[in-house]
Amino acid sequence: MGKKTPQADGSVPRKPSLFQTVGAMVAGILAVKVSTFLVTTIWRLATREDPPQVDQAVPVKKKAAWLALIGAATGASRQAARDLVKPPTGGPA
């Protein structure tokens, strides 16, 4: 096998354990569920209506705003939860 490339801080990356891998997956799923619930609740409180559905006839800007909001929230929460359980192991960016 080849030499392990040190990370930006000088540490040598370690391979994550099976527990970390499974834990990161479960934490990511739970984070997405919670963030979806929170963003949907906040949307309903702010707009006094349900979020637009894909096949619903609503203005394109409203649908685009919803997709951007829910996509950013779920993606960021999943990645943050994953990084807490299973820290990144790649070398320098």
ChimeraX attribute file (.defattr): number of C-alpha atoms within 10 A of each C-alpha:
attribute: neighborCount
match mode: 1-to-1
recipient: residues
	/A:1	3
	/A:2	4
	/A:3	5
	/A:4	11
	/A:5	13
	/A:6	14
	/A:7	15
	/A:8	11
	/A:9	8
	/A:10	10
	/A:11	11
	/A:12	14
	/A:13	15
	/A:14	11
	/A:15	12
	/A:16	13
	/A:17	10
	/A:18	9
	/A:19	11
	/A:20	16
	/A:21	14
	/A:22	14
	/A:23	17
	/A:24	22
	/A:25	17
	/A:26	15
	/A:27	22
	/A:28	24
	/A:29	16
	/A:30	15
	/A:31	22
	/A:32	21
	/A:33	14
	/A:34	14
	/A:35	19
	/A:36	18
	/A:37	13
	/A:38	14
	/A:39	17
	/A:40	17
	/A:41	14
	/A:42	12
	/A:43	17
	/A:44	13
	/A:45	11
	/A:46	9
	/A:47	9
	/A:48	10
	/A:49	9
	/A:50	11
	/A:51	18
	/A:52	17
	/A:53	11
	/A:54	9
	/A:55	6
	/A:56	9
	/A:57	9
	/A:58	11
	/A:59	9
	/A:60	10
	/A:61	9
	/A:62	12
	/A:63	17
	/A:64	11
	/A:65	12
	/A:66	18
	/A:67	16
	/A:68	11
	/A:69	15
	/A:70	20
	/A:71	13
	/A:72	13
	/A:73	17
	/A:74	20
	/A:75	14
	/A:76	16
	/A:77	21
	/A:78	22
	/A:79	15
	/A:80	17
	/A:81	21
	/A:82	23
	/A:83	15
	/A:84	14
	/A:85	19
	/A:86	20
	/A:87	16
	/A:88	14
	/A:89	15
	/A:90	15
	/A:91	15
	/A:92	10
	/A:93	5
